[in-house]
Amino acid sequence: MKILIINPNTTASMTAKIGAAAKSVALADTKIIAVNPENGPASIQGYYDEALALNGIIEQVKLHQGFDAVVLACFDDTGLDAVRCLTDKPVLGIGEAAYHVASMLSNKFSVVTTLARSVPALEHNLVRYGLDARCAKVRSSEVAVLDLEDPKSNARAIISAEVAKAIEEDCAEAIVLGCAGMADLAKSLSTEHGLPVIDGVVCAVGLCETMVRLEVKTSRLGGYAPPL
């Protein structure tokens, strides 16, 4: 089985982190191919960056054929609908995957993301996925995406403090980490705070493996019909 994971931004260190997280949970016979576009935004923080990243995502899908499933490793689920039009193989966004897993592990969850400008897009996605009623709150930590790549930053401490607030103020029973760059924090934050802390990268990989083994494909009727 071959899973193509596309980091929609151009930051190679984040792509490496995403690939490592994916490989840590993938089955022995699953090959993980983690890539990012050569051109586009260095990070995706809001609607404008999403638009700039779309061409690069589509190019990566066309370059790397022979995959059994695709994971889009941006928590905004950037390009999700467009890529589902390009292939009948399962295509999952890490945001959608994480929300569904969290909803099956808790009565309600909170999301801890990066900057406040990203919150509306995530809230819109929750409504679209029919999971807004299960989400207590989408919280911004005000940690910029690229700060997550800086070992000298205090990003983890800030995110941990926001998790604590979500537990106390939102009565959250699970936490969804709202950025692929947080993939390496999930296990330690879960241990520290005593509740499920969900990373969308590993959730998407696990769900893709299941879909491939079930031999299900993306519908080609209606909105996900191939491009004209």
Secondary structure, DSSP 8 states (H G I E B T S, - for coil): -EEEEE-SSS-HHHHHHHHHHHHHHS-TT-EEEEE--SSS-SS--SHHHHHHHHHHHHHHHHHS-S-SEEEE--TT-TTHHHHHHH-SS-EEEHHHHHHHHHHHH-S-EEEEES-GGGHHHHHHHHHHTT-GGGEEEEEE----GGGGG-TTS-HHHHHHHHHHHHHHHH--SEEEEESGGGGGGHHHHHHHHTS-EEEHHHHHHHHHHHHHHHT-----SGGGS---
